[in-house]
Amino acid sequence: MPWGSQDTAKFEKEWSMKPVKLHGFLDFNRDVQILKYKDGEKGVDVVTPFYTHLDKEEKACGILVNRGCSPWDVKNHRYDRAVETTTV
């Protein structure tokens, strides 16, 4: 890997936690809910694929977005699914 020989502090300063903007769409049909306890309360982290473009073979490419923790009793009640495209 090209960064393997770099000084760790230098790499962190140049590459770690840089703000970026991506435009695309969230695939709510492929949400993953991961059990999580926050402040002693049971809930789920909601992770959703965010597709940004198609590759040469017309396959959707993107990233996974952790959209945060949802309390257990409302984990399946989502108002945000009407969004078609967005920027993260």
HTML snippet that shows the backbone in 3Dmol.js (N, CA, C, O; Angstrom):
<script src="https://3Dmol.org/build/3Dmol-min.js"></script>
<div id="view" style="width:600px;height:400px;position:relative"></div>
<script>
const pdb = `
ATOM      1  N   MET A   1       0.835  -1.170   0.000  1.00  0.00           N
ATOM      2  CA  MET A   1       0.000   0.000   0.000  1.00  0.00           C
ATOM      3  C   MET A   1       0.885   1.241   0.000  1.00  0.00           C
ATOM      4  O   MET A   1       1.873   1.288   0.732  1.00  0.00           O
ATOM      5  N   PRO A   2       0.553   2.234  -0.798  1.00  0.00           N
ATOM      6  CA  PRO A   2       1.427   3.398  -0.924  1.00  0.00           C
ATOM      7  C   PRO A   2       1.612   4.173   0.376  1.00  0.00           C
ATOM      8  O   PRO A   2       2.632   4.843   0.536  1.00  0.00           O
ATOM      9  N   TRP A   3       0.679   4.107   1.296  1.00  0.00           N
ATOM     10  CA  TRP A   3       0.806   4.858   2.535  1.00  0.00           C
ATOM     11  C   TRP A   3       1.511   4.056   3.622  1.00  0.00           C
ATOM     12  O   TRP A   3       1.768   4.589   4.701  1.00  0.00           O
ATOM     13  N   GLY A   4       1.829   2.795   3.367  1.00  0.00           N
ATOM     14  CA  GLY A   4       2.431   1.925   4.368  1.00  0.00           C
ATOM     15  C   GLY A   4       3.770   2.400   4.890  1.00  0.00           C
ATOM     16  O   GLY A   4       4.114   2.136   6.042  1.00  0.00           O
ATOM     17  N   SER A   5       4.528   3.093   4.064  1.00  0.00           N
ATOM     18  CA  SER A   5       5.854   3.539   4.495  1.00  0.00           C
ATOM     19  C   SER A   5       5.839   4.956   5.059  1.00  0.00           C
ATOM     20  O   SER A   5       6.882   5.451   5.484  1.00  0.00           O
ATOM     21  N   GLN A   6       4.686   5.619   5.073  1.00  0.00           N
ATOM     22  CA  GLN A   6       4.606   6.993   5.578  1.00  0.00           C
ATOM     23  C   GLN A   6       4.621   7.022   7.103  1.00  0.00           C
ATOM     24  O   GLN A   6       4.238   6.061   7.771  1.00  0.00           O
ATOM     25  N   ASP A   7       5.071   8.140   7.619  1.00  0.00           N
ATOM     26  CA  ASP A   7       4.995   8.397   9.042  1.00  0.00           C
ATOM     27  C   ASP A   7       3.516   8.471   9.425  1.00  0.00           C
ATOM     28  O   ASP A   7       2.738   9.153   8.758  1.00  0.00           O
ATOM     29  N   THR A   8       3.122   7.772  10.496  1.00  0.00           N
ATOM     30  CA  THR A   8       1.719   7.706  10.901  1.00  0.00           C
ATOM     31  C   THR A   8       1.144   9.090  11.190  1.00  0.00           C
ATOM     32  O   THR A   8       0.024   9.383  10.774  1.00  0.00           O
ATOM     33  N   ALA A   9       1.878   9.939  11.887  1.00  0.00           N
ATOM     34  CA  ALA A   9       1.390  11.279  12.215  1.00  0.00           C
ATOM     35  C   ALA A   9       1.166  12.095  10.944  1.00  0.00           C
ATOM     36  O   ALA A   9       0.177  12.819  10.836  1.00  0.00           O
ATOM     37  N   LYS A  10       2.081  11.981   9.984  1.00  0.00           N
ATOM     38  CA  LYS A  10       1.948  12.710   8.725  1.00  0.00           C
ATOM     39  C   LYS A  10       0.726  12.218   7.946  1.00  0.00           C
ATOM     40  O   LYS A  10      -0.031  13.015   7.391  1.00  0.00           O
ATOM     41  N   PHE A  11       0.548  10.904   7.912  1.00  0.00           N
ATOM     42  CA  PHE A  11      -0.603  10.332   7.219  1.00  0.00           C
ATOM     43  C   PHE A  11      -1.905  10.820   7.852  1.00  0.00           C
ATOM     44  O   PHE A  11      -2.822  11.231   7.140  1.00  0.00           O
ATOM     45  N   GLU A  12      -1.993  10.779   9.182  1.00  0.00           N
ATOM     46  CA  GLU A  12      -3.196  11.235   9.883  1.00  0.00           C
ATOM     47  C   GLU A  12      -3.492  12.695   9.562  1.00  0.00           C
ATOM     48  O   GLU A  12      -4.645  13.054   9.321  1.00  0.00           O
ATOM     49  N   LYS A  13      -2.470  13.532   9.556  1.00  0.00           N
ATOM     50  CA  LYS A  13      -2.670  14.955   9.294  1.00  0.00           C
ATOM     51  C   LYS A  13      -3.173  15.191   7.865  1.00  0.00           C
ATOM     52  O   LYS A  13      -4.028  16.049   7.649  1.00  0.00           O
ATOM     53  N   GLU A  14      -2.659  14.452   6.904  1.00  0.00           N
ATOM     54  CA  GLU A  14      -3.014  14.673   5.504  1.00  0.00           C
ATOM     55  C   GLU A  14      -4.308  13.991   5.081  1.00  0.00           C
ATOM     56  O   GLU A  14      -5.005  14.498   4.201  1.00  0.00           O
ATOM     57  N   TRP A  15      -4.651  12.845   5.687  1.00  0.00           N
ATOM     58  CA  TRP A  15      -5.746  12.045   5.156  1.00  0.00           C
ATOM     59  C   TRP A  15      -6.888  11.746   6.122  1.00  0.00           C
ATOM     60  O   TRP A  15      -7.998  11.468   5.667  1.00  0.00           O
ATOM     61  N   SER A  16      -6.672  11.790   7.400  1.00  0.00           N
ATOM     62  CA  SER A  16      -7.695  11.359   8.343  1.00  0.00           C
ATOM     63  C   SER A  16      -8.751  12.425   8.593  1.00  0.00           C
ATOM     64  O   SER A  16      -8.434  13.601   8.776  1.00  0.00           O
ATOM     65  N   MET A  17      -9.997  12.004   8.597  1.00  0.00           N
ATOM     66  CA  MET A  17     -11.141  12.835   8.968  1.00  0.00           C
ATOM     67  C   MET A  17     -11.259  14.121   8.162  1.00  0.00           C
ATOM     68  O   MET A  17     -11.421  15.199   8.732  1.00  0.00           O
ATOM     69  N   LYS A  18     -11.181  14.017   6.884  1.00  0.00           N
ATOM     70  CA  LYS A  18     -11.360  15.165   6.001  1.00  0.00           C
ATOM     71  C   LYS A  18     -12.832  15.276   5.622  1.00  0.00           C
ATOM     72  O   LYS A  18     -13.440  14.279   5.232  1.00  0.00           O
ATOM     73  N   PRO A  19     -13.422  16.475   5.728  1.00  0.00           N
ATOM     74  CA  PRO A  19     -14.819  16.621   5.314  1.00  0.00           C
ATOM     75  C   PRO A  19     -14.950  16.495   3.797  1.00  0.00           C
ATOM     76  O   PRO A  19     -14.144  17.045   3.046  1.00  0.00           O
ATOM     77  N   VAL A  20     -15.963  15.771   3.362  1.00  0.00           N
ATOM     78  CA  VAL A  20     -16.246  15.610   1.940  1.00  0.00           C
ATOM     79  C   VAL A  20     -17.754  15.721   1.737  1.00  0.00           C
ATOM     80  O   VAL A  20     -18.528  15.562   2.681  1.00  0.00           O
ATOM     81  N   LYS A  21     -18.166  15.994   0.500  1.00  0.00           N
ATOM     82  CA  LYS A  21     -19.575  15.984   0.139  1.00  0.00           C
ATOM     83  C   LYS A  21     -19.762  14.989  -0.992  1.00  0.00           C
ATOM     84  O   LYS A  21     -19.005  14.992  -1.964  1.00  0.00           O
ATOM     85  N   LEU A  22     -20.773  14.136  -0.864  1.00  0.00           N
ATOM     86  CA  LEU A  22     -21.111  13.164  -1.894  1.00  0.00           C
ATOM     87  C   LEU A  22     -22.579  13.330  -2.241  1.00  0.00           C
ATOM     88  O   LEU A  22     -23.412  13.535  -1.357  1.00  0.00           O
ATOM     89  N   HIS A  23     -22.899  13.243  -3.524  1.00  0.00           N
ATOM     90  CA  HIS A  23     -24.276  13.342  -3.973  1.00  0.00           C
ATOM     91  C   HIS A  23     -24.708  11.981  -4.502  1.00  0.00           C
ATOM     92  O   HIS A  23     -23.976  11.350  -5.264  1.00  0.00           O
ATOM     93  N   GLY A  24     -25.879  11.530  -4.107  1.00  0.00           N
ATOM     94  CA  GLY A  24     -26.366  10.235  -4.547  1.00  0.00           C
ATOM     95  C   GLY A  24     -27.679   9.912  -3.893  1.00  0.00           C
ATOM     96  O   GLY A  24     -28.460  10.808  -3.573  1.00  0.00           O
ATOM     97  N   PHE A  25     -27.933   8.612  -3.688  1.00  0.00           N
ATOM     98  CA  PHE A  25     -29.178   8.233  -3.030  1.00  0.00           C
ATOM     99  C   PHE A  25     -28.949   7.113  -2.030  1.00  0.00           C
ATOM    100  O   PHE A  25     -28.086   6.254  -2.208  1.00  0.00           O
ATOM    101  N   LEU A  26     -29.755   7.152  -0.966  1.00  0.00           N
ATOM    102  CA  LEU A  26     -29.727   6.143   0.079  1.00  0.00           C
ATOM    103  C   LEU A  26     -30.650   5.005  -0.317  1.00  0.00           C
ATOM    104  O   LEU A  26     -31.771   5.250  -0.763  1.00  0.00           O
ATOM    105  N   ASP A  27     -30.200   3.756  -0.161  1.00  0.00           N
ATOM    106  CA  ASP A  27     -31.004   2.585  -0.478  1.00  0.00           C
ATOM    107  C   ASP A  27     -31.627   2.068   0.815  1.00  0.00           C
ATOM    108  O   ASP A  27     -31.059   1.206   1.485  1.00  0.00           O
ATOM    109  N   PHE A  28     -32.805   2.605   1.162  1.00  0.00           N
ATOM    110  CA  PHE A  28     -33.458   2.256   2.418  1.00  0.00           C
ATOM    111  C   PHE A  28     -33.885   0.793   2.476  1.00  0.00           C
ATOM    112  O   PHE A  28     -34.075   0.250   3.564  1.00  0.00           O
ATOM    113  N   ASN A  29     -34.038   0.154   1.326  1.00  0.00           N
ATOM    114  CA  ASN A  29     -34.423  -1.261   1.311  1.00  0.00           C
ATOM    115  C   ASN A  29     -33.292  -2.173   1.762  1.00  0.00           C
ATOM    116  O   ASN A  29     -33.504  -3.364   1.991  1.00  0.00           O
ATOM    117  N   ARG A  30     -32.092  -1.620   1.888  1.00  0.00           N
ATOM    118  CA  ARG A  30     -30.940  -2.438   2.296  1.00  0.00           C
ATOM    119  C   ARG A  30     -30.342  -1.957   3.619  1.00  0.00           C
ATOM    120  O   ARG A  30     -29.180  -2.232   3.919  1.00  0.00           O
ATOM    121  N   ASP A  31     -31.151  -1.231   4.413  1.00  0.00           N
ATOM    122  CA  ASP A  31     -30.717  -0.810   5.754  1.00  0.00           C
ATOM    123  C   ASP A  31     -30.237  -2.013   6.554  1.00  0.00           C
ATOM    124  O   ASP A  31     -30.770  -3.114   6.418  1.00  0.00           O
ATOM    125  N   VAL A  32     -29.237  -1.797   7.378  1.00  0.00           N
ATOM    126  CA  VAL A  32     -28.791  -2.796   8.344  1.00  0.00           C
ATOM    127  C   VAL A  32     -28.910  -2.151   9.708  1.00  0.00           C
ATOM    128  O   VAL A  32     -28.463  -1.022   9.916  1.00  0.00           O
ATOM    129  N   GLN A  33     -29.520  -2.878  10.644  1.00  0.00           N
ATOM    130  CA  GLN A  33     -29.649  -2.373  12.010  1.00  0.00           C
ATOM    131  C   GLN A  33     -28.742  -3.184  12.912  1.00  0.00           C
ATOM    132  O   GLN A  33     -28.811  -4.413  12.943  1.00  0.00           O
ATOM    133  N   ILE A  34     -27.893  -2.488  13.644  1.00  0.00           N
ATOM    134  CA  ILE A  34     -26.913  -3.126  14.514  1.00  0.00           C
ATOM    135  C   ILE A  34     -27.270  -2.801  15.962  1.00  0.00           C
ATOM    136  O   ILE A  34     -27.330  -1.634  16.349  1.00  0.00           O
ATOM    137  N   LEU A  35     -27.504  -3.835  16.751  1.00  0.00           N
ATOM    138  CA  LEU A  35     -27.880  -3.656  18.147  1.00  0.00           C
ATOM    139  C   LEU A  35     -26.842  -2.799  18.872  1.00  0.00           C
ATOM    140  O   LEU A  35     -25.637  -3.018  18.744  1.00  0.00           O
ATOM    141  N   LYS A  36     -27.333  -1.817  19.639  1.00  0.00           N
ATOM    142  CA  LYS A  36     -26.434  -0.917  20.350  1.00  0.00           C
ATOM    143  C   LYS A  36     -27.110  -0.458  21.633  1.00  0.00           C
ATOM    144  O   LYS A  36     -28.322  -0.245  21.671  1.00  0.00           O
ATOM    145  N   TYR A  37     -26.313  -0.310  22.674  1.00  0.00           N
ATOM    146  CA  TYR A  37     -26.795   0.274  23.914  1.00  0.00           C
ATOM    147  C   TYR A  37     -26.147   1.640  24.059  1.00  0.00           C
ATOM    148  O   TYR A  37     -24.922   1.759  24.024  1.00  0.00           O
ATOM    149  N   LYS A  38     -26.971   2.677  24.223  1.00  0.00           N
ATOM    150  CA  LYS A  38     -26.471   4.045  24.381  1.00  0.00           C
ATOM    151  C   LYS A  38     -27.058   4.600  25.667  1.00  0.00           C
ATOM    152  O   LYS A  38     -28.278   4.668  25.820  1.00  0.00           O
ATOM    153  N   ASP A  39     -26.202   4.991  26.581  1.00  0.00           N
ATOM    154  CA  ASP A  39     -26.622   5.498  27.892  1.00  0.00           C
ATOM    155  C   ASP A  39     -27.556   4.516  28.595  1.00  0.00           C
ATOM    156  O   ASP A  39     -28.511   4.920  29.258  1.00  0.00           O
ATOM    157  N   GLY A  40     -27.269   3.215  28.443  1.00  0.00           N
ATOM    158  CA  GLY A  40     -28.057   2.181  29.091  1.00  0.00           C
ATOM    159  C   GLY A  40     -29.357   1.829  28.392  1.00  0.00           C
ATOM    160  O   GLY A  40     -30.067   0.928  28.838  1.00  0.00           O
ATOM    161  N   GLU A  41     -29.682   2.510  27.315  1.00  0.00           N
ATOM    162  CA  GLU A  41     -30.922   2.257  26.581  1.00  0.00           C
ATOM    163  C   GLU A  41     -30.639   1.391  25.354  1.00  0.00           C
ATOM    164  O   GLU A  41     -29.648   1.599  24.655  1.00  0.00           O
ATOM    165  N   LYS A  42     -31.509   0.429  25.101  1.00  0.00           N
ATOM    166  CA  LYS A  42     -31.367  -0.453  23.949  1.00  0.00           C
ATOM    167  C   LYS A  42     -31.817   0.280  22.687  1.00  0.00           C
ATOM    168  O   LYS A  42     -32.837   0.968  22.693  1.00  0.00           O
ATOM    169  N   GLY A  43     -31.058   0.131  21.619  1.00  0.00           N
ATOM    170  CA  GLY A  43     -31.390   0.751  20.348  1.00  0.00           C
ATOM    171  C   GLY A  43     -30.636   0.072  19.221  1.00  0.00           C
ATOM    172  O   GLY A  43     -30.066  -1.004  19.401  1.00  0.00           O
ATOM    173  N   VAL A  44     -30.638   0.703  18.062  1.00  0.00           N
ATOM    174  CA  VAL A  44     -29.915   0.175  16.910  1.00  0.00           C
ATOM    175  C   VAL A  44     -29.202   1.313  16.196  1.00  0.00           C
ATOM    176  O   VAL A  44     -29.724   2.424  16.105  1.00  0.00           O
ATOM    177  N   ASP A  45     -28.010   1.030  15.691  1.00  0.00           N
ATOM    178  CA  ASP A  45     -27.353   1.914  14.738  1.00  0.00           C
ATOM    179  C   ASP A  45     -27.923   1.556  13.377  1.00  0.00           C
ATOM    180  O   ASP A  45     -28.018   0.377  13.035  1.00  0.00           O
ATOM    181  N   VAL A  46     -28.303   2.560  12.596  1.00  0.00           N
ATOM    182  CA  VAL A  46     -28.868   2.328  11.273  1.00  0.00           C
ATOM    183  C   VAL A  46     -27.785   2.631  10.241  1.00  0.00           C
ATOM    184  O   VAL A  46     -27.314   3.764  10.144  1.00  0.00           O
ATOM    185  N   VAL A  47     -27.391   1.610   9.466  1.00  0.00           N
ATOM    186  CA  VAL A  47     -26.369   1.734   8.431  1.00  0.00           C
ATOM    187  C   VAL A  47     -27.054   1.502   7.083  1.00  0.00           C
ATOM    188  O   VAL A  47     -27.736   0.497   6.885  1.00  0.00           O
ATOM    189  N   THR A  48     -26.859   2.455   6.153  1.00  0.00           N
ATOM    190  CA  THR A  48     -27.559   2.422   4.872  1.00  0.00           C
ATOM    191  C   THR A  48     -26.572   2.605   3.726  1.00  0.00           C
ATOM    192  O   THR A  48     -25.702   3.473   3.798  1.00  0.00           O
ATOM    193  N   PRO A  49     -26.693   1.794   2.661  1.00  0.00           N
ATOM    194  CA  PRO A  49     -25.858   2.026   1.474  1.00  0.00           C
ATOM    195  C   PRO A  49     -26.219   3.371   0.833  1.00  0.00           C
ATOM    196  O   PRO A  49     -27.394   3.723   0.724  1.00  0.00           O
ATOM    197  N   PHE A  50     -25.207   4.105   0.417  1.00  0.00           N
ATOM    198  CA  PHE A  50     -25.375   5.398  -0.254  1.00  0.00           C
ATOM    199  C   PHE A  50     -24.654   5.291  -1.591  1.00  0.00           C
ATOM    200  O   PHE A  50     -23.425   5.282  -1.646  1.00  0.00           O
ATOM    201  N   TYR A  51     -25.437   5.209  -2.674  1.00  0.00           N
ATOM    202  CA  TYR A  51     -24.872   5.000  -4.002  1.00  0.00           C
ATOM    203  C   TYR A  51     -24.571   6.334  -4.668  1.00  0.00           C
ATOM    204  O   TYR A  51     -25.406   7.238  -4.675  1.00  0.00           O
ATOM    205  N   THR A  52     -23.379   6.449  -5.224  1.00  0.00           N
ATOM    206  CA  THR A  52     -22.915   7.719  -5.789  1.00  0.00           C
ATOM    207  C   THR A  52     -22.774   7.698  -7.303  1.00  0.00           C
ATOM    208  O   THR A  52     -22.869   8.746  -7.941  1.00  0.00           O
ATOM    209  N   HIS A  53     -22.549   6.522  -7.893  1.00  0.00           N
ATOM    210  CA  HIS A  53     -22.333   6.455  -9.341  1.00  0.00           C
ATOM    211  C   HIS A  53     -22.414   5.004  -9.826  1.00  0.00           C
ATOM    212  O   HIS A  53     -22.514   4.073  -9.027  1.00  0.00           O
ATOM    213  N   LEU A  54     -22.370   4.834 -11.129  1.00  0.00           N
ATOM    214  CA  LEU A  54     -22.308   3.506 -11.742  1.00  0.00           C
ATOM    215  C   LEU A  54     -20.911   3.289 -12.300  1.00  0.00           C
ATOM    216  O   LEU A  54     -20.300   4.214 -12.836  1.00  0.00           O
ATOM    217  N   ASP A  55     -20.405   2.067 -12.174  1.00  0.00           N
ATOM    218  CA  ASP A  55     -19.090   1.780 -12.747  1.00  0.00           C
ATOM    219  C   ASP A  55     -19.221   1.461 -14.238  1.00  0.00           C
ATOM    220  O   ASP A  55     -20.301   1.605 -14.810  1.00  0.00           O
ATOM    221  N   LYS A  56     -18.127   1.028 -14.867  1.00  0.00           N
ATOM    222  CA  LYS A  56     -18.122   0.729 -16.298  1.00  0.00           C
ATOM    223  C   LYS A  56     -19.121  -0.353 -16.684  1.00  0.00           C
ATOM    224  O   LYS A  56     -19.620  -0.380 -17.810  1.00  0.00           O
ATOM    225  N   GLU A  57     -19.408  -1.240 -15.741  1.00  0.00           N
ATOM    226  CA  GLU A  57     -20.344  -2.339 -15.998  1.00  0.00           C
ATOM    227  C   GLU A  57     -21.759  -2.016 -15.532  1.00  0.00           C
ATOM    228  O   GLU A  57     -22.600  -2.907 -15.415  1.00  0.00           O
ATOM    229  N   GLU A  58     -22.018  -0.729 -15.265  1.00  0.00           N
ATOM    230  CA  GLU A  58     -23.340  -0.252 -14.836  1.00  0.00           C
ATOM    231  C   GLU A  58     -23.757  -0.787 -13.471  1.00  0.00           C
ATOM    232  O   GLU A  58     -24.951  -0.877 -13.186  1.00  0.00           O
ATOM    233  N   LYS A  59     -22.796  -1.144 -12.624  1.00  0.00           N
ATOM    234  CA  LYS A  59     -23.097  -1.572 -11.262  1.00  0.00           C
ATOM    235  C   LYS A  59     -23.015  -0.371 -10.339  1.00  0.00           C
ATOM    236  O   LYS A  59     -22.116   0.460 -10.465  1.00  0.00           O
ATOM    237  N   ALA A  60     -23.960  -0.283  -9.407  1.00  0.00           N
ATOM    238  CA  ALA A  60     -23.986   0.829  -8.458  1.00  0.00           C
ATOM    239  C   ALA A  60     -22.789   0.757  -7.515  1.00  0.00           C
ATOM    240  O   ALA A  60     -22.462  -0.311  -6.997  1.00  0.00           O
ATOM    241  N   CYS A  61     -22.137   1.897  -7.296  1.00  0.00           N
ATOM    242  CA  CYS A  61     -20.977   1.992  -6.407  1.00  0.00           C
ATOM    243  C   CYS A  61     -21.263   3.061  -5.355  1.00  0.00           C
ATOM    244  O   CYS A  61     -21.953   4.045  -5.624  1.00  0.00           O
ATOM    245  N   GLY A  62     -20.738   2.860  -4.186  1.00  0.00           N
ATOM    246  CA  GLY A  62     -20.952   3.854  -3.147  1.00  0.00           C
ATOM    247  C   GLY A  62     -20.276   3.483  -1.858  1.00  0.00           C
ATOM    248  O   GLY A  62     -19.272   2.772  -1.836  1.00  0.00           O
ATOM    249  N   ILE A  63     -20.853   3.985  -0.769  1.00  0.00           N
ATOM    250  CA  ILE A  63     -20.296   3.797   0.562  1.00  0.00           C
ATOM    251  C   ILE A  63     -21.415   3.397   1.520  1.00  0.00           C
ATOM    252  O   ILE A  63     -22.592   3.451   1.163  1.00  0.00           O
ATOM    253  N   LEU A  64     -21.047   2.999   2.731  1.00  0.00           N
ATOM    254  CA  LEU A  64     -22.015   2.757   3.793  1.00  0.00           C
ATOM    255  C   LEU A  64     -22.043   3.983   4.698  1.00  0.00           C
ATOM    256  O   LEU A  64     -20.996   4.516   5.064  1.00  0.00           O
ATOM    257  N   VAL A  65     -23.241   4.425   5.055  1.00  0.00           N
ATOM    258  CA  VAL A  65     -23.404   5.594   5.911  1.00  0.00           C
ATOM    259  C   VAL A  65     -24.058   5.159   7.220  1.00  0.00           C
ATOM    260  O   VAL A  65     -25.149   4.589   7.216  1.00  0.00           O
ATOM    261  N   ASN A  66     -23.384   5.431   8.342  1.00  0.00           N
ATOM    262  CA  ASN A  66     -23.980   5.192   9.650  1.00  0.00           C
ATOM    263  C   ASN A  66     -24.854   6.399   9.952  1.00  0.00           C
ATOM    264  O   ASN A  66     -24.346   7.492  10.198  1.00  0.00           O
ATOM    265  N   ARG A  67     -26.173   6.203   9.934  1.00  0.00           N
ATOM    266  CA  ARG A  67     -27.096   7.314  10.112  1.00  0.00           C
ATOM    267  C   ARG A  67     -27.467   7.544  11.557  1.00  0.00           C
ATOM    268  O   ARG A  67     -28.359   8.341  11.849  1.00  0.00           O
ATOM    269  N   GLY A  68     -26.799   6.861  12.466  1.00  0.00           N
ATOM    270  CA  GLY A  68     -26.988   7.137  13.880  1.00  0.00           C
ATOM    271  C   GLY A  68     -27.809   6.090  14.599  1.00  0.00           C
ATOM    272  O   GLY A  68     -28.227   5.084  14.024  1.00  0.00           O
ATOM    273  N   CYS A  69     -28.027   6.357  15.874  1.00  0.00           N
ATOM    274  CA  CYS A  69     -28.719   5.428  16.762  1.00  0.00           C
ATOM    275  C   CYS A  69     -30.202   5.773  16.828  1.00  0.00           C
ATOM    276  O   CYS A  69     -30.584   6.937  16.946  1.00  0.00           O
ATOM    277  N   SER A  70     -31.020   4.736  16.751  1.00  0.00           N
ATOM    278  CA  SER A  70     -32.474   4.885  16.870  1.00  0.00           C
ATOM    279  C   SER A  70     -32.923   4.078  18.081  1.00  0.00           C
ATOM    280  O   SER A  70     -32.466   2.949  18.260  1.00  0.00           O
ATOM    281  N   PRO A  71     -33.812   4.627  18.925  1.00  0.00           N
ATOM    282  CA  PRO A  71     -34.301   3.867  20.074  1.00  0.00           C
ATOM    283  C   PRO A  71     -35.000   2.579  19.634  1.00  0.00           C
ATOM    284  O   PRO A  71     -35.594   2.525  18.557  1.00  0.00           O
ATOM    285  N   TRP A  72     -34.925   1.550  20.470  1.00  0.00           N
ATOM    286  CA  TRP A  72     -35.454   0.236  20.134  1.00  0.00           C
ATOM    287  C   TRP A  72     -36.941   0.274  19.787  1.00  0.00           C
ATOM    288  O   TRP A  72     -37.367  -0.400  18.849  1.00  0.00           O
ATOM    289  N   ASP A  73     -37.734   1.046  20.524  1.00  0.00           N
ATOM    290  CA  ASP A  73     -39.183   1.016  20.315  1.00  0.00           C
ATOM    291  C   ASP A  73     -39.629   1.688  19.015  1.00  0.00           C
ATOM    292  O   ASP A  73     -40.773   1.501  18.600  1.00  0.00           O
ATOM    293  N   VAL A  74     -38.770   2.457  18.366  1.00  0.00           N
ATOM    294  CA  VAL A  74     -39.129   3.097  17.087  1.00  0.00           C
ATOM    295  C   VAL A  74     -38.138   2.725  15.977  1.00  0.00           C
ATOM    296  O   VAL A  74     -38.019   3.441  14.983  1.00  0.00           O
ATOM    297  N   LYS A  75     -37.437   1.620  16.149  1.00  0.00           N
ATOM    298  CA  LYS A  75     -36.375   1.255  15.206  1.00  0.00           C
ATOM    299  C   LYS A  75     -36.874   1.000  13.791  1.00  0.00           C
ATOM    300  O   LYS A  75     -36.101   1.134  12.843  1.00  0.00           O
ATOM    301  N   ASN A  76     -38.137   0.636  13.620  1.00  0.00           N
ATOM    302  CA  ASN A  76     -38.672   0.370  12.288  1.00  0.00           C
ATOM    303  C   ASN A  76     -39.586   1.475  11.771  1.00  0.00           C
ATOM    304  O   ASN A  76     -40.136   1.362  10.676  1.00  0.00           O
ATOM    305  N   HIS A  77     -39.747   2.520  12.533  1.00  0.00           N
ATOM    306  CA  HIS A  77     -40.617   3.624  12.142  1.00  0.00           C
ATOM    307  C   HIS A  77     -39.760   4.733  11.529  1.00  0.00           C
ATOM    308  O   HIS A  77     -39.113   5.485  12.258  1.00  0.00           O
ATOM    309  N   ARG A  78     -39.751   4.843  10.200  1.00  0.00           N
ATOM    310  CA  ARG A  78     -38.858   5.780   9.512  1.00  0.00           C
ATOM    311  C   ARG A  78     -39.661   6.775   8.695  1.00  0.00           C
ATOM    312  O   ARG A  78     -40.485   6.391   7.865  1.00  0.00           O
ATOM    313  N   TYR A  79     -39.414   8.057   8.934  1.00  0.00           N
ATOM    314  CA  TYR A  79     -40.047   9.121   8.158  1.00  0.00           C
ATOM    315  C   TYR A  79     -39.184   9.567   6.987  1.00  0.00           C
ATOM    316  O   TYR A  79     -39.667  10.262   6.093  1.00  0.00           O
ATOM    317  N   ASP A  80     -37.927   9.182   6.981  1.00  0.00           N
ATOM    318  CA  ASP A  80     -36.965   9.708   6.009  1.00  0.00           C
ATOM    319  C   ASP A  80     -36.933   8.942   4.699  1.00  0.00           C
ATOM    320  O   ASP A  80     -36.132   9.287   3.831  1.00  0.00           O
ATOM    321  N   ARG A  81     -37.738   7.949   4.513  1.00  0.00           N
ATOM    322  CA  ARG A  81     -37.662   7.099   3.326  1.00  0.00           C
ATOM    323  C   ARG A  81     -38.211   7.740   2.059  1.00  0.00           C
ATOM    324  O   ARG A  81     -38.090   7.155   0.983  1.00  0.00           O
ATOM    325  N   ALA A  82     -38.804   8.912   2.152  1.00  0.00           N
ATOM    326  CA  ALA A  82     -39.341   9.587   0.956  1.00  0.00           C
ATOM    327  C   ALA A  82     -38.261  10.345   0.204  1.00  0.00           C
ATOM    328  O   ALA A  82     -38.530  10.861  -0.880  1.00  0.00           O
ATOM    329  N   VAL A  83     -37.050  10.431   0.738  1.00  0.00           N
ATOM    330  CA  VAL A  83     -35.954  11.155   0.105  1.00  0.00           C
ATOM    331  C   VAL A  83     -35.493  10.398  -1.140  1.00  0.00           C
ATOM    332  O   VAL A  83     -35.240   9.195  -1.080  1.00  0.00           O
ATOM    333  N   GLU A  84     -35.386  11.102  -2.263  1.00  0.00           N
ATOM    334  CA  GLU A  84     -34.909  10.442  -3.497  1.00  0.00           C
ATOM    335  C   GLU A  84     -33.407  10.597  -3.677  1.00  0.00           C
ATOM    336  O   GLU A  84     -32.701   9.600  -3.828  1.00  0.00           O
ATOM    337  N   THR A  85     -32.909  11.818  -3.664  1.00  0.00           N
ATOM    338  CA  THR A  85     -31.468  12.036  -3.741  1.00  0.00           C
ATOM    339  C   THR A  85     -31.084  12.982  -2.611  1.00  0.00           C
ATOM    340  O   THR A  85     -31.904  13.754  -2.113  1.00  0.00           O
ATOM    341  N   THR A  86     -29.830  12.903  -2.227  1.00  0.00           N
ATOM    342  CA  THR A  86     -29.367  13.745  -1.126  1.00  0.00           C
ATOM    343  C   THR A  86     -27.872  13.943  -1.215  1.00  0.00           C
ATOM    344  O   THR A  86     -27.199  13.319  -2.037  1.00  0.00           O
ATOM    345  N   THR A  87     -27.360  14.803  -0.377  1.00  0.00           N
ATOM    346  CA  THR A  87     -25.931  15.041  -0.240  1.00  0.00           C
ATOM    347  C   THR A  87     -25.526  14.741   1.183  1.00  0.00           C
ATOM    348  O   THR A  87     -26.149  15.224   2.129  1.00  0.00           O
ATOM    349  N   VAL A  88     -24.476  13.940   1.341  1.00  0.00           N
ATOM    350  CA  VAL A  88     -23.933  13.668   2.687  1.00  0.00           C
ATOM    351  C   VAL A  88     -22.513  14.155   2.732  1.00  0.00           C
ATOM    352  O   VAL A  88     -21.851  14.033   3.763  1.00  0.00           O
TER     353      VAL A  88
END
`;
const viewer = $3Dmol.createViewer("view");
viewer.addModel(pdb, "pdb");
viewer.setStyle({}, {cartoon: {color: "spectrum"}});
viewer.zoomTo();
viewer.render();
</script>
